[in-house]
């Protein structure tokens, strides 16, 4: 009896996932490894967590190593891109821009609004845009590649409060850029984005009861999303099964609408 092919098989691919020491990035990196890819794990400073992800990936039989860089800094960003592209395993065919500033539980949570906005611009927006352009042009010259960005499902509709204003500003920029870059790099390189909804990462685990109830009331599937829910969509979008998809922003949010 023949063995059926694995859906969204990434065997033989080299993937880079920025911000992959925890949360959604960690789940994506591990999911790619389970699909057969070798994965370069990135963090800014959480090296112990990132090494645990590397160990997990190696445990499923794939190659993995860790790179550190502050993607909000020009010199770090340029050297990171070069190190990934010239890696001993070969040039990456999959690139995920997941790194972002944690305004809710990280060391920036207590900064003034203007400083939070600046950090989001430097890391989330500028980091995604400039890395995508750099790697996208390299992929064009190589003749193949897929770029995946991370947006936010509520960016288009808006959400009240400082965090809503900040995240909608940065994520709308990323999602609009995704659509335009897809046109610039077509037909050689595909570019898409995932817009997660309420995903139970660090903030979700400690959110107040009011927020817990809000998530359930706004989500038709009546539960928090898991990082694995985003990771499985990411696996599909970077695989050959999604070869006719580019320039798309896909909500993964349990059906939430506002």
Secondary structure, DSSP 4 states (H G I P E B T S, - for coil): -PPPPPTT--TT-EEEETT-SSHHHHHHHHHHHHTT-EEEEEESS-HHHHHHHHHHHHHTT--EEEEE--TTSHHHHHHHHHHHHT-TT---SEEEE-----TTTSTTTTS-HHHHHHHIIIIIIIHHHHHHHHHHHHHHHHT-EEEEEE--TTTTT--SHHHHHHHHHHHHHHHHHHHHHHHHHTTTEEEEEEEE-SB-SHHHHH--HHHHHHHHHH-TT-S-B-HHHHHHHHHHHHSGGGTT--S-EEEESTT---
